[in-house]
Amino acid sequence: MLLNKQISISYFLDLIKWDLLAIAIYAIIAGSLDHYGLLRRVTIPLAILSLVATIVSLLLAFRTSQSYERWWEARLIWGAIVNDSRTLIRQVKTFLPEETASFAQRQIIWCYALSESLRGLPFSEKVKAYIAPFNSESRNWPNFLLNQHGEALAAATELNPNRQVQIDATLARLCDAMGKCERIKKTVFPKSYSLLIHFLIYVLMTILPFGLEDRSQWMEIVIVFVVPVLFIAIERTAIVMQDPFENRPTDTPMTAISQTIEVNLLEMIGEPVPVQEVQEESYYLM
C-alpha cells in the first residue's frame, strides 16, 4: 500500500460497516438487559473472558504478521523489477546498442502487462497497441514478452557469449520475479483461519457484557462496542493486506512503479518522456 499523507477513514469504515452495525445493536441490547432485564444475574468469570481475549489476540497477531509478510514480499519483488529493468537496458545499451530502443519499449510494456494481468484487468490501450501485431492467443502475455526478449538476444550473433550470459541472467531474474508475483496471487490464505478468528471475536463480544461490573449501563455499552470493534478492525486490516494484487487501495502500487520504470528507461535511451496521468484518488497510488 503506497499512501500519500492522508488515509480515507470512510474507505476503511465501509469495509467493516456491517460488523459495526451488528456490534452496536448487540451492545445496546445486551447492556440494557444486563442491567434491567432477565440477564442481570448472569455472570461469567473474568478468567474466561481473559482466556478468549488472549486466544483472539494471538491468532490476530499471527494473521497480521503473515498478511504483512505477503504484502511486503510483493513490494520487494516490484522493487527488484525496477532494478532489473534498469540493469537490462543498461546492459543492452552497452553490449547491443542497436537493439536498445526495442528492448526498452518491450520492457516497459512488460511491466504494464504484468501489473494489469495480476489485477485481472483488461489490458490498457498502450499494451493492446503493442501486442496487437503479434497476432498471438497467448494466455500469459508477460511471459510471451520475456520470450521475445530472449529471441532477440539469441538473434544477436555479433554479441559476445559472456555478455549474452549476463543479459540472460537479468532476464532470468525478471522471470523469477514474475513467478513470485503469480505465486502470491494464486496462493489463497486459508479461509478456515479467517472464519475461526471472526467466530471467536463474536464469542468474545457475546460473553463480554456478563463479565463486566454492572455499575454504569452506558459505560458497559461503550466497552462492549469498542473492544470487539478493535479486534474486527485489526482482522479486516490483515484481510485487505494479504492480497496485494486485487486492484484495491491496499495494492502494491504497480501502476505507479511501472510509470517510474517507463520514465527511467526512456531517459536512459534518450527518448522523450510522456506526461503521466495523475490519479484522481487523493490518498493512495495504484
C-alpha positions in Angstrom: 0.0 0.0 0.0 1.6 3.2 -1.1 -0.2 6.1 0.5 0.0 9.9 0.4 -0.1 11.9 3.6 -3.7 11.0 4.4 -5.8 7.9 4.6 -9.5 7.8 3.8 -11.3 6.8 7.0 -14.5 6.4 5.1 -12.9 3.7 2.9 -11.9 1.7 6.0 -15.3 2.2 7.7 -17.0 1.0 4.6 -15.2 -2.3 5.0 -16.5 -3.0 8.5 -19.8 -1.2 8.4 -22.0 -4.3 8.8 -19.8 -5.6 11.7 -20.1 -2.1 13.3 -23.9 -2.2 13.0 -24.2 -5.7 14.4 -21.9 -5.0 17.3 -23.7 -1.7 18.1 -27.1 -3.4 18.2 -25.8 -6.2 20.4 -24.0 -3.8 22.8 -27.2 -1.7 23.3 -29.4 -4.8 23.8 -27.0 -6.8 26.0 -26.0 -3.7 28.0 -29.7 -2.9 28.7 -30.7 -6.5 29.6 -27.7 -6.9 31.8 -28.9 -4.1 33.9 -32.6 -4.2 33.9 -33.6 -7.5 32.2 -33.5 -11.2 33.0 -29.8 -11.4 32.2 -28.7 -9.1 35.0 -27.9 -12.2 37.2 -25.8 -13.9 34.6 -22.1 -13.7 35.4 -19.1 -15.0 33.6 -15.8 -15.3 35.4 -13.2 -12.7 34.3 -10.8 -15.6 33.7 -13.0 -16.9 30.8 -13.0 -13.5 29.2 -9.3 -13.2 29.6 -8.7 -16.7 28.0 -10.9 -15.9 25.0 -9.3 -12.5 24.5 -5.8 -13.9 24.7 -6.6 -16.6 22.1 -8.1 -14.0 19.8 -5.1 -11.7 20.3 -2.6 -14.5 19.5 -4.5 -15.6 16.4 -4.8 -12.0 15.2 -1.1 -11.3 15.8 -0.2 -14.4 13.6 -2.7 -13.4 10.9 -1.5 -9.8 10.7 2.1 -10.9 10.6 1.5 -13.3 7.7 -0.6 -10.8 5.8 2.1 -8.1 6.1 4.7 -10.6 5.1 2.8 -11.3 1.8 2.3 -7.5 1.2 5.9 -6.7 1.9 7.2 -9.6 -0.3 5.1 -8.2 -3.2 6.7 -4.8 -2.7 10.2 -6.2 -2.6 9.5 -8.1 -5.8 8.4 -5.0 -7.6 11.4 -3.1 -6.2 13.6 -5.8 -7.8 11.7 -5.4 -11.1 12.6 -1.7 -11.1 16.3 -2.5 -10.6 16.5 -5.4 -13.1 14.6 -3.3 -15.7 17.2 -0.6 -15.4 20.0 -3.2 -15.4 18.6 -4.8 -18.5 18.6 -1.6 -20.6 22.0 -0.6 -19.3 23.4 -3.9 -20.4 21.7 -3.8 -23.8 22.7 -0.2 -24.3 26.4 -1.1 -23.6 26.6 -4.5 -25.3 23.9 -4.3 -28.0 23.3 -0.6 -28.7 21.3 -1.2 -32.0 18.6 -3.1 -30.0 18.3 -0.7 -27.1 15.1 1.0 -28.2 13.2 -2.2 -29.0 14.3 -3.8 -25.7 13.3 -0.7 -23.7 9.9 -0.4 -25.3 9.2 -4.1 -24.8 10.3 -4.0 -21.1 8.0 -1.0 -20.5 5.1 -2.9 -22.0 6.1 -6.0 -20.0 5.8 -4.1 -16.7 2.3 -2.7 -17.6 1.2 -6.1 -18.9 2.3 -7.8 -15.7 0.6 -5.4 -13.4 -2.6 -5.5 -15.3 -2.7 -9.2 -15.6 -2.0 -9.6 -11.9 -5.0 -7.4 -11.1 -7.2 -9.2 -13.6 -7.8 -6.0 -15.6 -8.2 -5.7 -19.4 -5.0 -4.5 -20.9 -4.6 -0.8 -21.4 -4.6 0.8 -24.8 -0.8 1.1 -24.6 -0.4 -2.6 -24.1 -3.0 -3.6 -26.6 -1.4 -1.4 -29.3 2.0 -3.1 -28.7 0.9 -6.7 -28.6 -1.7 -6.5 -31.5 0.9 -7.0 -34.3 2.0 -10.4 -32.8 -1.4 -11.9 -33.6 -1.0 -14.4 -30.8 -3.5 -16.0 -28.5 -1.1 -16.2 -25.6 -2.6 -16.9 -22.2 0.4 -15.2 -20.4 1.5 -12.1 -22.3 4.2 -11.1 -19.8 5.8 -14.4 -20.3 5.4 -14.0 -24.1 7.2 -10.6 -24.0 10.0 -12.1 -21.9 10.3 -14.8 -24.6 10.6 -12.0 -27.2 13.5 -10.6 -25.2 15.2 -14.0 -25.3 14.6 -14.5 -29.0 16.1 -11.0 -29.7 19.0 -11.8 -27.6 19.6 -15.2 -29.3 19.4 -13.5 -32.8 22.2 -11.1 -31.9 25.0 -13.2 -33.3 27.6 -10.4 -33.0 27.2 -10.3 -29.2 30.0 -11.7 -27.1 28.8 -15.0 -25.4 29.9 -13.8 -22.0 27.9 -10.6 -22.4 25.0 -12.6 -23.7 25.0 -14.7 -20.5 25.0 -11.5 -18.4 21.9 -10.2 -20.2 20.2 -13.6 -20.0 20.8 -13.7 -16.2 18.9 -10.4 -15.9 16.1 -11.9 -18.0 16.1 -14.9 -15.6 15.7 -12.6 -12.6 12.7 -10.8 -14.3 11.1 -14.2 -15.0 11.7 -15.2 -11.4 10.0 -12.0 -10.2 7.0 -12.7 -12.4 6.7 -16.2 -11.0 6.9 -14.9 -7.4 4.0 -12.5 -8.1 2.0 -15.3 -9.7 2.6 -17.4 -6.6 1.3 -14.7 -4.2 -1.7 -14.1 -6.5 -2.7 -17.7 -6.7 -2.0 -18.8 -3.1 -5.2 -18.3 -1.1 -4.9 -17.6 2.6 -6.8 -20.4 4.4 -10.5 -19.4 4.8 -11.0 -21.6 7.8 -8.4 -19.5 9.7 -10.4 -16.3 8.9 -13.7 -17.9 9.9 -12.2 -19.1 13.2 -10.9 -15.6 14.2 -14.2 -14.0 13.2 -16.2 -16.5 15.2 -14.0 -16.1 18.3 -14.4 -12.3 18.1 -18.1 -12.6 18.2 -17.9 -15.2 21.0 -15.9 -12.6 23.0 -18.5 -9.9 22.2 -21.3 -12.2 23.3 -19.9 -13.0 26.7 -18.2 -9.7 27.4 -21.2 -7.9 29.0 -21.6 -10.6 31.6 -18.0 -10.4 32.8 -18.1 -6.6 33.5 -19.2 -4.9 36.6 -22.8 -3.6 36.5 -22.1 -0.1 37.7 -22.8 2.0 34.6 -25.0 0.9 31.8 -23.6 3.4 29.2 -20.0 2.5 30.2 -20.8 -1.1 29.7 -22.4 -0.5 26.3 -19.3 1.5 25.2 -16.9 -1.2 26.3 -18.9 -4.0 24.7 -18.9 -1.9 21.5 -15.3 -0.7 21.4 -13.4 -3.9 22.3 -14.9 -6.1 19.5 -14.6 -3.3 17.0 -10.9 -3.0 17.7 -10.4 -6.7 17.0 -12.6 -6.5 13.9 -10.5 -3.6 12.6 -7.3 -5.5 13.1 -8.7 -8.5 11.4 -10.0 -6.5 8.4 -6.7 -4.8 8.1 -5.0 -8.2 7.8 -7.5 -9.4 5.3 -7.1 -6.5 2.9 -3.3 -6.6 3.1 -3.0 -10.3 2.4 -3.8 -9.9 -1.3 -1.6 -7.2 -2.8 -2.8 -7.6 -6.4 -6.6 -7.1 -6.2 -7.0 -3.6 -7.6 -7.7 -2.0 -4.2 -6.1 1.0 -2.4 -4.1 -1.5 -0.4 -2.4 -3.0 -3.5 1.3 -2.8 -4.2 1.4 0.4 -6.4 2.3 -1.5 -9.6 1.0 1.2 -12.0 3.0 3.9 -10.3 6.1 1.7 -10.3 5.6 0.8 -14.0 5.3 4.5 -14.8 8.6 5.1 -12.9 10.2 2.3 -14.9 8.9 3.9 -18.1 10.4 7.3 -17.3 13.7 5.8 -16.3 14.1 3.6 -19.4 13.1 6.4 -21.8 15.6 8.7 -20.2 18.3 6.1 -20.5 17.8 5.7 -24.2 17.3 9.4 -24.8 13.6 9.2 -25.8 11.0 11.9 -24.8 9.2 11.1 -21.6 5.4 11.2 -21.8 3.3 13.2 -19.3 2.0 10.8 -16.8 -1.7 10.9 -15.9 -2.4 12.0 -12.3 -4.8 9.7 -10.5 -7.9 11.3 -9.0 -7.5 9.4 -5.7 -6.1 11.8 -3.2 -4.9 9.3 -0.6 -3.3 6.4 -2.5 -1.4 5.5 -5.6 -2.2 2.3 -7.6 
